[in-house]
Structures are given as structure tokens and as C-alpha cells.
Amino acid sequence: MIILINGAFGVGKTSVSERLHKNLENSIVFDPEEVGFMLRNILPNAIKELEAPSGDFQDFILWRKLFVETARCFKEQYGKTLIVPMTIRNFEYFREITEGLNKIDKEVYHFCLTASKDTIHKRLVERGEVEGNWCFQQTDQCLAAYENNDFSYYINTEDKNLTEITEEIVEKIK
């Protein structure tokens, strides 16, 4: 099984993923952001400027391929349920990635966590982000993308605690 936890920066993906990991036996958390950091460190500036002039590593063609390939390797090597927290707002990238994940495992679930802009910004501050940084700058684009495309299944985290959110996910994957 692969469980993709999507949503804007600060909405609670990492916290939900960590709680799910504790509650789901035989699971592992795979954060594809680490693949993006690796590519930023390895790729020559000319490629970075060509493929991702905005600085968003999701624009790297290789990131999307390595996201799926790394998930495949984890599944083949360890056979565990993958819990994957990642903000994906570009719907074409989302489709590309989910199509790849569906080839790896018959059970792929996607949950898009949502909250208001004010709540997301409050959570970003609480986790130590500096107001106005890159995470804050992405909020409007994320919220618009999730509203204008079908990133279902949506879970509004506004008035739910971590336990309620994870219970809802566990109920949906049963």
C-alpha cells in the first residue's frame, strides 16, 4: 500500500504521516523532498536554471522520475506500506506521479489535507518558519490548485486534531 499525504506547507502532512507510521504496522515514511534536496546539490547550475528557474525542485524531470523509482525500490526491497508526505500542487505532476505509483502497488491512496490560509500560516509560524519565506509564498498557489483541480480525497484539518485526521485516513484505507 502507498499512502500519499498532500497539502500546502504547514497543513500538517509530516505530523499526520508520523502518527500514521506509529499506528500502521509494517510501514515506512518516505519523504520525496529528500530526493529534491539531493538533486539541488548534484545537478549543474545550467540544468537547474533550465528546468527549474523558480527554484522548485518538482520542476526537475528527474525528481518526478526518482520519486516514483525510489518508491518502487522501497516497496521491492522492504515490502512495507509507504507513507509519503509531499506538497504537490501542479496537477500534471500529481497525475504523473500517481500514475507511476499505481504501477508499483494496486493500493494507492491520496489524501489532500486542507485548512484556511490563516490556519496554515499560524502553523508555519508555530513550527519555526520565518514569516514571508518560501513556504508562506506558496500558500495561495497551493490553496488555488487544490480548489481548482481534483486532488481528492480531501480532509479539512481546520477543526480536527491529529488523532481525528489519522483515524479518518485509517478508516478510508480499510
Steps between C-alpha positions, in 0.01 A plus 500: 500500500611857429342790688571843353437786743475826304419859595648845538815559700402518866169315471625203704627239250810406698315477832226288345756278326694444821180412688390264222841333511458437873151358445565289189715195549743420225522858371777741413493876436655600168546875457571576131615848601831333587532397134447864404770618740739243354432620145552863601843400631599285204360662186714759322369857511432499126249213540346654810450832320358328193256260670418681823570874471255562788712282729221244547663157474167347397564656159800270454391218271737274688334581835167364384665189356710444813196554724329204334816292459599545864151398609532191279836413655361538853204276414717233335773502763294530818141415402363754745210742474640832382375818662600790278459861621550746215354828382407450137293783354579462130221274381697364204783400732246348738353288219845395379604394849176323591499313167851380580407402855197307372737285293691412817210412726131428441411682819591868468310747713521877479391738772515876453504681833342844498462795735447874469787729404501650850523157664777388266701816567448461875629142481802609294592756767449238774746265329761777483469625143585866442198699383519574130740217413452257212244286687279803564533612140362166376178501704275686255618291206446177692153595618398606148638179348316280750178691442520504119612139441386164631756404762243292685469363767495825699524520877432839657742521793368834623310369803644149527778376719771263389317195633180585311689554175695176524188306599323635191788385280517156663124460453529585128783254433327204668 
